[in-house]
Amino acid sequence: MANPINKALAQWLFDRRNEGFSREEVRALLIEHQYVEEDAERACVIAFDCPPDDLESLLDDDLQAEAANQTATWIEGFEPSARIKLAETQNAIPSDHGDIKVVCRSERPYVIGLANVMTAEECKELIEYSRYRISRAMVVSPIDGSDLVDDRRTSELVMHSRGESPLIAKLDERISQLTGIPSDHGEGLQVMRYGVGAEYAPHYDYFALGSLGERRHLKHGQRVASLVIYLNDVDAGGETIFPYGDLSISPQTGHASYFAYTDKDGRCDGMSFHGGAPVRAGEKWIATMWIRDRPYVASE
């Protein structure tokens, strides 16, 4: 069989072939969706040159899970490029509002648990600033890289621009000072609300080369690290979980999880597989910052 591809793209190819589309028509549609010729040809090979049973087998969830596991990067001695060195050697990091405390560390996956990243007052202000602007969260479409509703992600969110308010500008700078990464590498704070039962099933934050849709986002740079700030205490559930590291972090007001997953050679660590566990009682508010390997300009 050809190299595995994302289930959604396999379904799209399967449907087009069953509808009688020619190879040339499918190729033209892929190019119209801004696929490069190499990727469009790879998809056409899978759709038209492989046995029909091979393409249909790509729609199986178990095979997709196995393929995702096989394509994750398992590197001995993996060292991420976006380490927080101070958090590895001391238990408090000076900041503009007081010390940020280190509460836990994991070398692999590379995770740092932090306290007092934001004050309780700042958390409350950011929640109220975001509350009436949130809408259903999306994921990246593996077909064309657009936003897509997915049952694996059942939160609501609003994406803020860098520096769009005095508080957000202050947080942008604080995060830059904490991580040592310029603030223009951040995608902008994304504030999310999870009600009872809402979750984000385990996933990777970096863009996978094997997903043709996700590869379109690499023109803005690869993600190298994520910072998840908890804006409120959650009555039950809502932990950030790392299944391959047997690690979970419970949400507490002003605390945060920082995890890094790309090394200096651009390799991504499969151990960074993570998710947001279902909220069992109350609600969960978080602010997430995805950090790229170069300045990020969303309108490019």
C-alpha positions in Angstrom: 0.0 0.0 0.0 1.1 3.6 -0.5 2.1 5.5 2.6 -0.9 6.0 4.9 -2.8 9.4 4.6 -5.2 11.1 6.8 -8.7 9.5 7.0 -10.5 12.6 5.9 -8.5 12.9 2.8 -8.8 9.2 2.1 -12.6 9.6 2.4 -12.6 12.6 0.0 -10.6 10.6 -2.6 -12.8 7.6 -2.1 -15.9 9.6 -2.7 -14.5 11.4 -5.8 -13.5 8.1 -7.4 -16.9 6.6 -6.7 -18.6 9.6 -8.3 -16.7 9.0 -11.5 -14.1 11.8 -11.3 -11.1 11.3 -13.5 -7.6 11.4 -12.3 -7.1 14.8 -14.1 -10.2 16.2 -12.4 -9.1 15.1 -8.9 -5.6 16.5 -9.5 -7.1 19.8 -10.7 -9.3 20.0 -7.6 -6.3 19.4 -5.3 -4.3 22.0 -7.1 -7.2 24.4 -6.7 -7.1 23.7 -2.9 -3.5 24.9 -3.1 -1.8 21.5 -2.9 1.7 21.5 -4.5 2.0 19.3 -7.5 4.0 16.7 -5.6 1.3 16.3 -3.0 -1.5 16.3 -5.5 0.3 13.5 -7.5 0.8 11.5 -4.3 -2.9 11.6 -3.5 -3.8 10.6 -7.1 -1.4 7.6 -6.9 -3.3 6.4 -3.8 -6.7 7.1 -5.4 -6.1 5.6 -8.8 -3.0 3.4 -8.8 -3.6 1.4 -5.6 -6.0 -1.5 -5.4 -9.5 -0.2 -4.4 -9.4 -2.2 -1.2 -6.2 -0.4 -0.1 -7.9 3.0 -0.4 -11.0 1.8 1.4 -8.9 0.3 4.2 -7.6 3.8 4.9 -11.1 4.7 6.2 -10.6 2.3 9.1 -10.1 4.0 12.5 -7.8 1.2 13.8 -5.5 1.5 10.8 -5.4 5.3 11.1 -4.5 5.0 14.8 -1.7 2.5 13.9 -0.4 4.8 11.1 -0.4 7.8 13.4 1.7 5.8 16.0 4.1 4.6 13.3 4.7 8.1 11.9 5.2 9.7 15.3 8.9 10.5 15.9 10.4 8.3 18.6 14.0 9.6 19.0 16.4 8.4 21.6 17.8 11.3 23.6 15.4 13.8 22.0 16.1 17.4 23.1 13.6 20.1 22.2 14.9 23.4 21.0 12.5 25.5 23.0 13.6 24.5 26.5 13.0 26.9 29.5 16.5 26.6 31.0 15.7 28.6 34.1 12.8 26.3 34.9 15.2 23.3 34.8 17.7 24.7 37.3 15.7 26.8 39.8 12.2 26.7 41.4 11.2 30.4 40.8 11.6 32.6 37.8 11.3 36.4 38.3 8.5 38.1 36.4 6.8 41.5 36.2 4.1 40.5 38.6 6.2 38.4 41.0 7.9 35.0 40.8 6.6 32.3 38.5 7.0 29.0 40.5 8.1 25.7 39.0 5.8 23.0 40.4 6.8 19.9 38.3 9.1 18.9 35.5 9.2 16.0 33.0 12.2 15.5 30.7 10.3 13.2 28.3 7.8 14.4 27.2 9.3 17.8 27.9 6.8 19.4 30.2 7.1 22.1 32.8 4.3 22.8 35.3 4.2 26.4 36.5 2.3 28.4 39.1 1.6 32.2 39.1 1.9 32.7 35.4 -1.1 34.9 35.7 -2.7 36.5 38.8 -6.3 35.6 39.8 -7.3 39.1 38.8 -5.7 38.8 35.4 -7.4 35.5 34.8 -10.8 36.9 35.7 -10.2 39.9 33.4 -9.2 37.7 30.5 -12.3 35.5 30.9 -14.7 38.4 31.0 -12.9 40.0 28.0 -13.4 36.7 26.0 -16.7 35.4 27.3 -19.1 36.9 24.7 -16.8 36.4 21.7 -16.3 32.6 21.8 -17.6 30.2 19.3 -17.2 26.4 18.5 -13.6 25.4 18.3 -12.2 24.0 15.0 -9.3 21.8 13.9 -7.1 22.0 10.8 -8.7 20.2 7.8 -6.3 17.5 6.5 -7.7 18.1 3.0 -7.2 21.8 2.4 -5.9 23.2 5.7 -9.1 25.2 6.5 -10.9 25.2 9.8 -13.1 22.2 10.4 -15.6 21.2 13.1 -14.4 17.9 14.7 -16.1 15.9 17.5 -12.6 15.3 19.1 -12.6 19.0 20.1 -15.7 20.1 21.8 -14.7 23.4 23.4 -15.5 27.0 22.5 -12.9 29.6 21.8 -11.8 33.0 20.6 -8.4 33.7 19.0 -7.0 37.1 20.1 -4.4 39.0 18.1 -1.1 39.8 19.7 -1.2 43.0 21.8 -4.9 43.6 21.1 -5.6 44.8 24.6 -3.3 46.2 27.4 -3.7 42.9 29.3 -2.9 40.7 26.3 0.1 42.9 25.4 1.4 42.5 29.0 0.9 38.7 28.8 2.6 38.5 25.4 5.7 40.1 26.9 5.6 38.0 30.0 5.4 34.8 28.0 8.3 36.0 25.9 10.4 36.7 29.0 9.5 33.3 30.5 10.3 31.3 27.4 13.1 33.3 25.9 11.3 33.3 22.6 10.4 36.6 20.9 6.7 37.5 21.2 6.2 37.7 17.4 6.8 33.9 17.3 3.5 33.4 19.1 0.2 32.8 17.2 -1.7 35.0 19.7 -3.6 33.9 22.8 -6.4 31.5 22.2 -9.0 31.5 25.0 -11.2 28.4 25.4 -14.1 27.4 27.5 -15.0 23.7 28.2 -18.4 22.9 29.7 -19.3 19.6 31.4 -18.4 16.7 29.1 -16.3 18.9 26.8 -12.8 17.7 26.0 -10.0 17.7 23.4 -9.0 14.1 22.5 -5.3 13.4 22.5 -3.5 14.9 19.6 -0.2 16.7 18.5 0.1 20.4 18.3 2.9 20.4 15.7 1.9 20.2 12.0 2.4 16.7 10.5 4.3 16.4 7.2 2.2 13.4 6.5 -1.1 15.4 6.5 -1.4 17.3 3.2 -3.7 19.9 4.7 -1.5 20.6 7.7 1.6 21.0 5.5 0.0 24.2 4.1 0.4 25.8 7.6 4.2 25.2 7.6 4.7 28.2 5.4 4.2 30.2 8.6 6.8 28.0 10.4 6.5 24.9 12.5 5.2 24.9 16.0 7.9 24.2 18.6 6.1 24.6 21.9 2.8 25.2 23.6 1.8 27.1 26.8 -1.6 26.3 28.3 -2.6 28.7 31.1 -5.5 27.7 33.4 -7.8 30.6 34.1 -10.0 29.0 36.8 -10.2 26.2 39.2 -12.1 23.2 37.8 -14.4 21.3 40.2 -13.6 17.9 38.6 -11.8 16.7 35.5 -10.3 18.9 32.8 -6.7 17.7 33.3 -4.0 18.2 30.6 -3.0 14.6 29.9 0.1 13.1 28.3 -0.7 9.5 27.7 2.7 8.3 26.6 4.3 9.9 29.6 1.7 8.8 32.1 1.4 12.4 33.2 -1.5 14.7 34.0 -1.7 18.3 35.2 -4.9 19.5 37.0 -6.1 23.0 36.2 -5.7 25.6 38.9 -6.1 29.4 38.6 -3.0 31.1 37.2 -1.1 27.8 36.7 0.2 26.6 33.4 1.7 23.7 31.4 4.5 24.4 29.0 5.6 21.6 26.6 8.1 21.6 23.8 8.3 19.1 21.0 10.5 20.1 18.1 14.3 19.9 18.1 16.9 22.1 16.3 16.8 19.7 13.3 13.0 20.2 12.9 12.2 16.7 14.2 8.9 16.4 16.2 8.6 14.3 19.3 5.8 11.7 19.4 6.0 11.7 23.2 4.2 15.1 23.2 0.9 13.4 22.4 -1.5 15.2 24.7 -5.2 16.1 25.3 -7.7 17.8 27.5 -9.6 15.3 29.7 -13.4 15.8 29.9 -14.7 18.3 32.4 -16.7 16.3 34.9 -18.1 19.2 37.0 -18.0 23.0 36.6 -16.3 24.6 33.6 -12.7 25.1 32.5 -11.3 28.2 31.0 -7.8 28.2 29.5 -5.6 30.5 27.4 -3.2 28.7 25.0 -0.2 30.1 23.2 1.3 28.1 20.3 4.8 29.2 19.6 6.5 28.9 16.1 10.1 28.5 15.1 10.0 31.9 13.3 7.9 35.1 13.4 4.3 34.3 12.7 2.2 36.4 10.4 -1.4 35.0 10.2 -2.4 37.0 7.1 0.4 35.7 4.9 
